[in-house]
Amino acid sequence: MAPSTPAQPTPSTSSASPTPPVPPSSPGPRFHRAWVVAAVAGAAIVTAGAFTTVPGLLVTPLREEHGWDRGQIALAASVNMVLFGLTAPFAAALMDRVGIRRVVAGALLLVSAGAVLTAFMTRPWQLVAYWGVLIGLGSGCLTMTFAAGVTARWFDRRRGLVTGALSSSSHLGQLLFLPLLAGAVERHGWRPPVVTLALVALAVAALVFLALRDHPADIGVKPYGAREFVPKPPPAAGAAARTLKVLAAALRTGPFWLLAGMFVICGASTNGIMWSNWAPAAHDHGMRVTSAASLLSLIGVFSALGAVLSGWLTDRFDPRRLLTVCFAVRALTLLALPLVFSAAVTPPMLLFVFVYGLVDVATVPPVIELCHRAYGEDGPIVFGWVNAAHQLGAGASAFLGATARDLFGTYDVVWVALAAGCLVAAVLAMAVRGGAHRPAVRNRAGYPGRD
């Protein structure tokens, strides 16, 4: 074991912290800097989350102003969602290489630039380039992978609490900004709210640069709750290559394809269809955009509650059965949606929002657990790729859902098709091996379980 008095840390040469490190043997502050870092990280995730639901608010105004069809507008949302998912594994590797603060500040600047350029666009391809590519890449750096990286570096205790809080921050951004943005679009047009979001992202980027630090060693403190000083690791080389190697190995295993297949359907039936098509679908039924946005915010509230409940249940029950229940319940809610959609906010509509919201993000904890059981220490990276499949499904659903509305004149066929997909996912969940216990055998890729 280490001696009772920890060794003095090597002074950090990082440019992120010009202040000399405080000796770790000195008494720690009553309020630990880790909580400031977590709060700033949460602000960045909240801001990125605010951008995710804006495309749905732009459909009607852009159709009226430019005459673009729904498929052209939804293509930008699709590209955004795909890049959001594909960026996360590589953003994590980049954070290990150049530091969290630089990546997060750069991501927020990219998001802000995309929003400002969107305000001056005149062609559909510009919406794809600005909102789809720039904002997709920027917001993809501020996901659950970012939240996990912050807690791993700064917290030895309360990691679960902080990770859960940061993971739900995206929904908090939805809750805080969406009704305000919807009201602003209705009163002032779509450009002022978009520019306002760009300014918010700039302000948070400045906050990140001032208050966020890559590692506790940068300011000479221990991680929160740690007994010993933890030196800052050197920049990681080859982290991006490892993410690709893990993917190559996982592709040779059956559980990966089952989990990725489920999450393609999961993304298609949640944020893929809701973030970009909920508002126009409500508009088809005569509902005001502010009412539709408020309902979507409520879905975000119940999603956060459902995620916490799902995490608690995952510790106590077979995660495969939990996934089956979640997908089956989601299928029933989507089948019922055409029957309860109306111009007014009715009790049946509120019941849909409550039940659908509870199972919206509830699939995440059991899938993370199944990745851990099947792939061990590579589980988080595998989940990153499974989550990329989620965003591929979301992107396809955003585009195809809008296109189907243009072809059939209604979203009813979309809800029924997604419900059928959720029933398929419910069956796939029970086929994942190693759901109840960690298997002892290893497959050809070197992971526990069978091909």
C-alpha positions as CSV (number, residue, x, y, z in Angstrom):
1,M,0.0,0.0,0.0
2,A,1.0,3.6,-0.5
3,P,2.6,5.5,2.5
4,S,0.3,7.5,4.7
5,T,1.6,10.8,3.3
6,P,1.1,10.9,-0.5
7,A,3.9,11.9,-2.6
8,Q,4.0,15.4,-4.0
9,P,2.6,15.6,-7.5
10,T,4.6,16.5,-10.5
11,P,3.7,20.0,-11.6
12,S,1.5,20.0,-14.7
13,T,3.0,21.4,-17.8
14,S,-0.5,21.8,-19.4
15,S,-1.3,25.3,-20.7
16,A,-4.8,24.8,-19.2
17,S,-3.6,25.7,-15.7
18,P,-1.0,28.4,-15.2
19,T,-1.6,28.3,-11.4
20,P,1.0,26.2,-9.6
21,P,-0.6,23.0,-8.2
22,V,-1.5,22.9,-4.5
23,P,0.3,20.2,-2.6
24,P,-2.2,17.3,-2.1
25,S,-1.2,17.0,1.5
26,S,-2.7,20.3,2.4
27,P,-6.3,20.4,3.7
28,G,-8.9,20.2,1.0
29,P,-11.5,22.9,0.5
30,R,-14.9,22.5,2.0
31,F,-16.4,22.9,-1.4
32,H,-14.6,20.6,-3.9
33,R,-13.8,22.0,-7.4
34,A,-15.2,18.8,-8.9
35,W,-18.7,20.1,-8.4
36,V,-17.9,23.2,-10.4
37,V,-16.6,21.1,-13.2
38,A,-19.7,18.9,-13.1
39,A,-21.9,22.0,-13.2
40,V,-20.1,23.5,-16.2
41,A,-20.1,20.1,-18.0
42,G,-23.9,20.0,-17.3
43,A,-24.3,23.4,-18.8
44,A,-22.6,22.3,-22.0
45,I,-24.7,19.2,-22.3
46,V,-27.9,21.2,-21.6
47,T,-27.0,23.7,-24.4
48,A,-26.3,20.9,-26.9
49,G,-29.6,19.3,-25.9
50,A,-31.4,22.5,-26.7
51,F,-30.4,22.2,-30.4
52,T,-31.7,18.6,-30.8
53,T,-35.4,19.5,-31.0
54,V,-35.2,22.7,-33.0
55,P,-35.5,21.0,-36.5
56,G,-39.0,20.0,-35.6
57,L,-39.9,23.7,-35.0
58,L,-38.4,24.7,-38.3
59,V,-40.4,22.5,-40.6
60,T,-43.5,24.6,-41.0
61,P,-41.7,28.0,-41.1
62,L,-39.2,26.8,-43.7
63,R,-42.0,25.3,-45.9
64,E,-43.9,28.6,-45.7
65,E,-40.8,30.8,-46.4
66,H,-38.9,28.7,-49.0
67,G,-41.4,26.1,-50.2
68,W,-39.1,23.3,-49.3
69,D,-40.7,19.9,-48.8
70,R,-40.6,18.0,-45.5
71,G,-38.1,15.4,-46.8
72,Q,-35.5,18.2,-47.7
73,I,-35.8,19.7,-44.3
74,A,-35.7,16.4,-42.5
75,L,-32.6,15.4,-44.3
76,A,-30.6,17.9,-42.3
77,A,-32.0,16.4,-39.0
78,S,-31.1,12.9,-40.3
79,V,-27.5,14.0,-41.0
80,N,-27.3,15.7,-37.6
81,M,-28.4,12.5,-35.8
82,V,-26.1,10.2,-37.7
83,L,-23.1,12.4,-37.0
84,F,-24.2,12.9,-33.4
85,G,-23.8,9.1,-32.9
86,L,-20.7,8.5,-35.0
87,T,-18.8,11.4,-33.5
88,A,-19.0,10.3,-29.8
89,P,-16.5,7.4,-29.8
90,F,-13.9,9.5,-31.6
91,A,-14.6,12.6,-29.4
92,A,-13.8,10.5,-26.4
93,A,-10.5,9.5,-27.9
94,L,-9.8,13.1,-28.8
95,M,-10.5,14.2,-25.2
96,D,-7.8,11.7,-24.0
97,R,-5.4,13.2,-26.6
98,V,-5.8,17.0,-26.3
99,G,-8.0,17.4,-23.2
100,I,-11.6,17.8,-22.3
101,R,-11.7,21.6,-22.1
102,R,-10.4,22.1,-25.6
103,V,-12.7,19.6,-27.2
104,V,-15.8,20.9,-25.4
105,A,-15.1,24.6,-26.1
106,G,-14.4,23.8,-29.7
107,A,-17.6,21.8,-30.0
108,L,-19.7,24.6,-28.6
109,L,-18.0,27.1,-31.1
110,L,-18.8,24.7,-33.9
111,V,-22.5,24.5,-32.8
112,S,-22.7,28.3,-32.5
113,A,-21.2,28.8,-36.0
114,G,-23.7,26.3,-37.5
115,A,-26.7,28.1,-35.9
116,V,-25.5,31.5,-37.1
117,L,-24.9,30.3,-40.6
118,T,-28.4,28.7,-40.7
119,A,-30.0,32.1,-40.1
120,F,-28.5,33.3,-43.4
121,M,-29.2,30.2,-45.6
122,T,-31.1,30.3,-48.8
123,R,-30.8,26.7,-50.2
124,P,-31.8,23.2,-48.7
125,W,-28.2,22.0,-49.0
126,Q,-27.0,24.8,-46.7
127,L,-29.4,23.5,-44.0
128,V,-27.8,20.1,-44.3
129,A,-24.3,21.6,-44.2
130,Y,-24.9,24.0,-41.3
131,W,-27.5,22.2,-39.1
132,G,-26.7,18.7,-40.2
133,V,-22.9,18.6,-40.4
134,L,-21.6,21.5,-38.2
135,I,-24.1,21.1,-35.3
136,G,-24.1,17.3,-35.7
137,L,-20.4,17.2,-35.2
138,G,-20.4,19.7,-32.3
139,S,-23.2,18.2,-30.4
140,G,-21.8,14.7,-30.9
141,C,-18.9,15.6,-28.7
142,L,-21.3,16.4,-25.8
143,T,-23.0,13.1,-25.1
144,M,-23.0,10.4,-22.4
145,T,-19.4,9.6,-23.3
146,F,-18.4,13.1,-22.3
147,A,-20.4,12.8,-19.1
148,A,-18.6,9.5,-18.3
149,G,-15.2,11.0,-19.0
150,V,-15.8,13.9,-16.6
151,T,-17.0,11.7,-13.7
152,A,-14.2,9.2,-14.2
153,R,-11.6,11.9,-13.9
154,W,-13.1,14.1,-11.1
155,F,-15.1,11.8,-8.9
156,D,-14.1,8.8,-6.8
157,R,-17.3,8.9,-4.8
158,R,-20.8,9.8,-6.0
159,R,-20.0,8.7,-9.6
160,G,-23.3,7.1,-10.2
161,L,-25.2,10.2,-9.0
162,V,-23.1,12.6,-11.1
163,T,-23.2,10.4,-14.2
164,G,-27.0,10.1,-13.9
165,A,-27.4,13.8,-13.5
166,L,-25.2,14.6,-16.5
167,S,-26.8,11.9,-18.7
168,S,-30.2,13.5,-18.1
169,S,-28.9,17.0,-18.8
170,S,-29.8,16.7,-22.5
171,H,-33.4,16.2,-21.6
172,L,-33.2,19.1,-19.2
173,G,-32.1,21.3,-22.2
174,Q,-35.2,20.0,-24.0
175,L,-37.3,20.9,-21.0
176,L,-35.9,24.4,-20.5
177,F,-35.5,25.6,-24.0
178,L,-38.2,23.9,-26.2
179,P,-41.3,25.7,-24.9
180,L,-39.4,29.1,-25.0
181,L,-38.1,28.4,-28.5
182,A,-41.6,27.3,-29.7
183,G,-43.2,30.5,-28.4
184,A,-40.4,32.6,-29.9
185,V,-40.8,31.0,-33.3
186,E,-44.6,31.6,-33.2
187,R,-44.2,35.3,-32.3
188,H,-41.0,36.4,-33.9
189,G,-40.2,33.9,-36.7
190,W,-37.5,31.2,-36.7
191,R,-34.4,33.3,-37.1
192,P,-34.3,35.2,-33.7
193,P,-34.5,31.9,-31.6
194,V,-31.8,30.2,-33.7
195,V,-29.4,33.2,-33.3
196,T,-30.3,33.4,-29.6
197,L,-29.2,29.7,-29.2
198,A,-26.0,30.5,-31.0
199,L,-25.2,33.3,-28.5
200,V,-26.0,30.9,-25.6
201,A,-23.6,28.4,-27.0
202,L,-20.9,31.1,-27.2
203,A,-21.5,32.1,-23.6
204,V,-21.2,28.5,-22.4
205,A,-18.0,28.1,-24.5
206,A,-16.5,31.0,-22.6
207,L,-17.6,29.5,-19.3
208,V,-16.0,26.2,-20.3
209,F,-12.7,27.9,-21.1
210,L,-12.7,29.7,-17.8
211,A,-13.9,27.1,-15.4
212,L,-13.5,23.6,-16.8
213,R,-10.2,21.7,-16.3
214,D,-9.1,18.4,-17.8
215,H,-8.0,16.7,-14.6
216,P,-7.8,17.4,-10.8
217,A,-4.0,17.3,-11.0
218,D,-4.2,20.5,-13.2
219,I,-5.1,22.4,-10.0
220,G,-3.3,20.1,-7.5
221,V,-6.3,18.4,-5.9
222,K,-7.5,14.9,-5.5
223,P,-10.6,13.6,-7.2
224,Y,-13.7,14.1,-5.1
225,G,-13.7,11.4,-2.4
226,A,-10.3,10.0,-3.2
227,R,-7.8,9.2,-0.5
228,E,-4.7,9.6,-2.6
229,F,-3.5,12.2,-5.2
230,V,-4.0,10.9,-8.8
231,P,-1.4,12.2,-11.2
232,K,-2.6,13.3,-14.6
233,P,-2.0,10.6,-17.2
234,P,0.0,11.5,-20.3
235,P,-1.9,12.2,-23.6
236,A,-3.2,8.9,-24.9
237,A,-1.9,7.9,-28.3
238,G,-3.8,5.4,-30.4
239,A,-7.1,5.8,-28.6
240,A,-9.0,6.3,-31.8
241,A,-7.3,3.2,-33.3
242,R,-8.5,1.2,-30.2
243,T,-12.1,2.2,-30.8
244,L,-11.9,0.8,-34.3
245,K,-10.2,-2.4,-33.1
246,V,-12.9,-2.9,-30.5
247,L,-15.5,-2.4,-33.2
248,A,-13.8,-4.9,-35.6
249,A,-13.8,-7.5,-32.8
250,A,-17.4,-6.8,-31.8
251,L,-18.6,-7.1,-35.3
252,R,-17.7,-10.8,-35.2
253,T,-20.0,-11.5,-32.3
254,G,-23.7,-12.1,-32.2
255,P,-24.7,-10.0,-29.2
256,F,-23.4,-6.8,-30.9
257,W,-25.6,-7.3,-33.9
258,L,-28.6,-8.0,-31.7
259,L,-28.0,-5.0,-29.5
260,A,-27.2,-2.7,-32.5
261,G,-30.4,-4.0,-34.3
262,M,-32.5,-3.2,-31.3
263,F,-31.0,0.3,-30.9
264,V,-31.6,1.1,-34.6
265,I,-35.3,0.5,-33.9
266,C,-35.0,2.3,-30.6
267,G,-33.5,5.4,-32.3
268,A,-36.1,5.3,-35.1
269,S,-39.0,5.1,-32.6
270,T,-37.8,7.8,-30.2
271,N,-35.7,10.9,-31.0
272,G,-35.6,10.1,-34.7
273,I,-39.3,10.6,-35.2
274,M,-40.1,12.8,-32.3
275,W,-37.4,15.5,-32.5
276,S,-38.0,16.4,-36.1
277,N,-41.6,15.2,-36.8
278,W,-43.6,15.6,-33.6
279,A,-44.4,19.3,-34.2
280,P,-45.5,18.9,-37.8
281,A,-47.5,15.8,-36.9
282,A,-49.3,17.8,-34.2
283,H,-49.8,20.6,-36.7
284,D,-51.6,18.2,-38.9
285,H,-54.1,17.7,-36.1
286,G,-54.6,21.4,-35.5
287,M,-52.5,21.6,-32.4
288,R,-50.6,24.8,-31.7
289,V,-46.8,24.6,-31.9
290,T,-46.5,25.8,-28.3
291,S,-48.8,23.0,-27.0
292,A,-46.9,20.4,-29.1
293,A,-43.6,21.7,-27.7
294,S,-44.9,21.6,-24.1
295,L,-45.9,17.9,-24.6
296,L,-42.5,17.1,-26.0
297,S,-40.9,18.7,-23.0
298,L,-43.1,16.6,-20.7
299,I,-41.9,13.5,-22.6
300,G,-38.4,14.6,-21.7
301,V,-39.3,14.9,-18.0
302,F,-40.8,11.5,-17.9
303,S,-37.9,10.1,-19.9
304,A,-35.5,11.2,-17.1
305,L,-37.7,9.5,-14.5
306,G,-37.9,6.4,-16.6
307,A,-34.2,6.2,-17.0
308,V,-33.6,6.4,-13.2
309,L,-36.3,3.7,-12.6
310,S,-34.8,1.5,-15.4
311,G,-31.4,1.7,-13.8
312,W,-32.8,0.6,-10.5
313,L,-34.6,-2.3,-12.2
314,T,-31.6,-3.3,-14.2
315,D,-29.7,-4.0,-10.9
316,R,-32.5,-6.4,-9.8
317,F,-33.9,-8.1,-12.9
318,D,-32.7,-9.7,-16.1
319,P,-32.0,-6.8,-18.4
320,R,-33.3,-8.7,-21.4
321,R,-36.7,-9.0,-19.9
322,L,-36.7,-5.3,-19.0
323,L,-35.9,-4.5,-22.6
324,T,-38.7,-6.7,-23.9
325,V,-41.2,-4.9,-21.6
326,C,-39.9,-1.5,-22.7
327,F,-40.2,-2.2,-26.4
328,A,-43.6,-3.9,-26.0
329,V,-45.0,-0.9,-24.1
330,R,-43.6,1.5,-26.6
331,A,-45.2,-0.4,-29.4
332,L,-48.6,-0.2,-27.8
333,T,-48.3,3.6,-27.2
334,L,-47.3,4.2,-30.8
335,L,-50.3,2.1,-32.0
336,A,-52.6,4.2,-29.8
337,L,-51.2,7.6,-30.9
338,P,-53.3,8.0,-34.0
339,L,-56.4,7.4,-31.9
340,V,-55.5,10.0,-29.2
341,F,-53.9,12.8,-31.3
342,S,-56.1,15.9,-31.4
343,A,-56.0,19.7,-31.6
344,A,-56.4,20.0,-27.8
345,V,-54.3,18.5,-25.0
346,T,-56.7,15.8,-23.7
347,P,-56.3,13.3,-20.8
348,P,-55.7,10.4,-23.3
349,M,-52.9,12.5,-24.9
350,L,-51.4,13.2,-21.5
351,L,-51.5,9.4,-20.7
352,F,-49.6,8.8,-24.0
353,V,-47.0,11.3,-23.0
354,F,-46.6,9.8,-19.5
355,V,-46.3,6.1,-20.6
356,Y,-44.2,6.8,-23.8
357,G,-41.9,9.1,-21.8
358,L,-41.3,6.4,-19.1
359,V,-40.0,3.9,-21.7
360,D,-38.3,6.5,-24.0
361,V,-34.8,6.3,-22.5
362,A,-35.4,3.3,-20.3
363,T,-33.7,1.1,-22.8
364,V,-30.3,2.6,-22.1
365,P,-29.4,1.2,-18.7
366,P,-30.1,-2.5,-19.6
367,V,-28.2,-2.2,-22.9
368,I,-25.2,-0.7,-21.1
369,E,-25.4,-3.6,-18.7
370,L,-25.6,-6.2,-21.5
371,C,-22.6,-4.6,-23.2
372,H,-20.7,-4.9,-20.0
373,R,-21.6,-8.5,-19.5
374,A,-20.8,-9.5,-23.0
375,Y,-17.6,-7.4,-23.6
376,G,-16.1,-6.7,-20.2
377,E,-13.8,-3.7,-20.1
378,D,-14.5,-2.9,-23.7
379,G,-18.2,-2.6,-22.9
380,P,-18.3,1.2,-22.8
381,I,-16.6,1.5,-26.2
382,V,-19.0,-1.2,-27.6
383,F,-21.9,0.8,-26.2
384,G,-20.6,3.8,-28.0
385,W,-20.9,2.0,-31.3
386,V,-24.3,0.5,-30.4
387,N,-25.4,4.0,-29.6
388,A,-24.1,5.1,-33.1
389,A,-26.5,2.5,-34.5
390,H,-29.2,4.2,-32.5
391,Q,-28.4,7.5,-34.2
392,L,-28.4,5.8,-37.6
393,G,-31.9,4.6,-37.0
394,A,-32.9,8.0,-35.7
395,G,-31.5,9.7,-38.8
396,A,-33.3,7.3,-41.1
397,S,-36.5,7.7,-39.3
398,A,-36.4,11.5,-39.3
399,F,-36.0,11.5,-43.1
400,L,-38.3,8.6,-44.0
401,G,-41.0,9.7,-41.6
402,A,-41.2,13.1,-43.3
403,T,-41.1,11.5,-46.7
404,A,-43.9,9.1,-45.8
405,R,-46.0,12.1,-44.7
406,D,-45.5,13.7,-48.0
407,L,-46.4,10.5,-49.9
408,F,-49.4,9.4,-47.8
409,G,-50.6,12.7,-46.5
410,T,-50.6,11.4,-42.9
411,Y,-48.3,10.2,-40.2
412,D,-50.5,7.3,-39.2
413,V,-48.6,4.8,-41.4
414,V,-45.4,5.9,-39.7
415,W,-46.7,5.3,-36.2
416,V,-47.9,1.8,-37.2
417,A,-44.6,0.9,-38.9
418,L,-42.6,2.0,-35.9
419,A,-44.9,0.0,-33.5
420,A,-44.2,-3.1,-35.6
421,G,-40.5,-2.4,-35.4
422,C,-40.7,-2.2,-31.6
423,L,-42.4,-5.6,-31.4
424,V,-39.5,-7.0,-33.4
425,A,-37.0,-5.4,-31.0
426,A,-38.9,-6.9,-28.0
427,V,-38.3,-10.4,-29.5
428,L,-34.6,-9.6,-30.3
429,A,-34.0,-8.6,-26.7
430,M,-34.6,-12.1,-25.4
431,A,-32.2,-13.6,-27.9
432,V,-29.1,-11.8,-26.5
433,R,-27.0,-14.4,-24.7
434,G,-25.6,-13.8,-21.2
435,G,-28.5,-11.7,-20.0
436,A,-29.0,-13.2,-16.6
437,H,-25.5,-14.2,-15.7
438,R,-22.0,-13.4,-17.0
439,P,-21.0,-16.3,-19.2
440,A,-17.7,-18.1,-18.6
441,V,-16.8,-19.1,-22.2
442,R,-15.2,-16.8,-24.8
443,N,-15.9,-16.6,-28.5
444,R,-13.6,-16.2,-31.5
445,A,-13.3,-12.5,-30.9
446,G,-12.1,-13.0,-27.4
447,Y,-15.2,-11.8,-25.6
448,P,-17.3,-13.7,-23.1
449,G,-20.3,-15.4,-24.6
450,R,-20.9,-17.2,-27.9
451,D,-21.0,-16.0,-31.5
